[in-house]
C-alpha cells in the first residue's frame, strides 16, 4: 500500500497565473504543470464558468523546496471565500533567506507579526501576502539555535 499524503490546493479567484509568477520571484517556486480550462478535452457544463474564464488556470502545480502545492483560478465566485483559518508554514535555512523571502511575500501584503525571536524559535514571523494567503516564516528547526 502506498503512503498517503496531504497537499494544499489553493484557489486564486482568477489570479492564479499572477500568483504563480509572484511565488516564483518571491520564494523560488517552480511551476511544474499548468492546464487551462480551454485545454480540457471535455467542455465545461453550461454556466459553470464566468465569461472570459476559458483561458484561466483550471489546474496547476508548483514546487517550493520539497513540497508540491496545487492551485487553480477556481470557477468564479471564490473571491468571497478568501484564504481563512490556515496559513502555509515555510522553514528556511538562514536568517538572510528569511529576510529576503519575508520581505518579498510582504510586498503588497500585511505583516501580522514581524520577524523576531520567540520562545519556540530564534526567528519567526507571519504575514498575509497580496493574495490574502497567510504565511508563517520560520528558521529551519534543524539549524535553529533556539532562544535562551
C-alpha positions in Angstrom: 0.0 0.0 0.0 1.4 3.4 -0.9 1.8 6.2 1.6 -1.0 8.8 2.0 -0.2 12.5 2.0 -2.0 15.8 2.0 -1.3 18.6 -0.5 -2.7 22.1 -0.2 -4.9 23.1 -3.1 -5.2 26.9 -3.4 -7.9 28.8 -5.3 -6.9 32.3 -6.5 -10.2 33.6 -7.8 -8.9 34.4 -11.3 -5.4 35.4 -10.3 -3.6 32.1 -10.3 -1.2 32.9 -13.1 -0.2 36.1 -11.3 0.2 34.2 -8.1 2.5 31.6 -9.7 4.7 34.4 -11.1 4.7 36.1 -7.7 5.7 33.0 -5.8 8.4 32.3 -8.4 10.1 35.6 -7.8 9.3 35.8 -4.0 10.2 32.2 -2.9 11.7 30.5 -5.9 8.6 28.4 -6.7 8.8 26.3 -9.8 5.6 25.8 -11.8 5.5 22.1 -12.7 2.2 21.9 -14.6 -0.4 24.4 -15.9 -3.7 23.4 -17.5 -6.2 26.0 -18.7 -9.9 25.4 -19.0 -9.5 25.7 -22.8 -7.1 22.7 -22.7 -9.7 20.4 -21.3 -10.8 17.7 -23.9 -14.3 18.0 -22.3 -16.5 21.1 -22.5 -17.4 22.7 -19.2 -21.0 22.4 -18.2 -23.1 25.5 -19.3 -22.9 28.3 -16.8 -20.1 26.7 -14.8 -17.5 29.4 -15.8 -17.9 33.1 -16.0 -17.3 34.7 -19.4 -13.6 35.0 -20.1 -12.6 32.1 -17.8 -11.7 29.8 -20.8 -8.1 31.0 -20.6 -7.9 30.9 -16.8 -6.0 28.2 -14.9 -8.1 25.0 -14.3 -5.2 23.2 -12.5 -1.6 23.9 -11.8 1.1 22.5 -9.5 4.1 24.3 -8.2 7.1 23.2 -6.1 8.6 25.1 -3.2 11.6 23.2 -1.9 10.4 19.6 -1.4 6.7 20.5 -1.3 4.2 20.5 -4.1 1.2 22.8 -3.9 -1.8 22.6 -6.2 -3.6 25.7 -7.5 -6.4 27.0 -9.7 -8.3 30.1 -10.7 -11.4 28.2 -9.5 -14.7 28.5 -11.3 -15.5 32.1 -10.3 -17.2 33.3 -7.1 -14.3 32.3 -4.9 -13.5 36.0 -4.3 -15.7 35.9 -1.2 -14.1 32.8 0.2 -10.5 34.1 0.6 -7.8 32.2 2.5 -9.1 32.0 6.1 -8.3 29.7 9.0 -5.0 28.4 7.7 -1.5 29.5 6.7 1.3 28.0 4.8 4.4 27.5 7.0 7.8 27.9 5.3 11.0 26.9 7.0 14.2 28.4 5.6 17.8 27.6 6.3 19.1 31.1 7.3 18.2 34.5 8.6 19.3 36.0 5.3 16.9 33.7 3.4 14.1 34.6 5.9 14.6 38.3 5.4 14.6 38.0 1.6 11.5 35.8 1.4 9.6 37.6 4.2 10.1 41.0 2.6 9.2 39.6 -0.9 6.0 38.0 0.3 5.1 41.1 2.4 5.2 43.3 -0.7 1.6 44.4 -1.2 0.5 42.4 1.8 0.2 42.8 5.5 2.7 41.9 8.1 0.8 40.4 11.1 3.9 39.5 13.2 7.3 40.9 12.2 10.3 38.5 12.1 11.6 38.2 15.7 12.8 35.8 18.3 10.0 33.8 20.1 10.0 31.3 22.9 9.8 28.4 20.4 12.2 29.7 17.7 15.1 32.0 17.3 13.3 33.6 14.3 9.7 33.6 13.3 7.2 35.9 11.6 3.7 35.9 10.0 2.1 37.8 7.1 -0.7 37.8 4.6 0.6 38.2 1.0 -1.2 40.4 -1.6 -3.4 37.4 -2.5 -4.6 37.1 1.2 -2.6 33.9 1.7 -1.3 33.5 5.3 2.4 32.7 5.7 4.3 31.6 8.8 8.1 32.0 8.1 10.4 30.3 10.5 14.1 29.3 10.6 14.6 25.6 9.8 14.4 23.7 13.2 17.5 21.7 12.2 19.6 24.8 12.2 17.7 26.8 14.8 19.8 27.9 17.8 16.6 28.3 19.9 16.2 31.3 22.1 17.6 31.1 25.6 
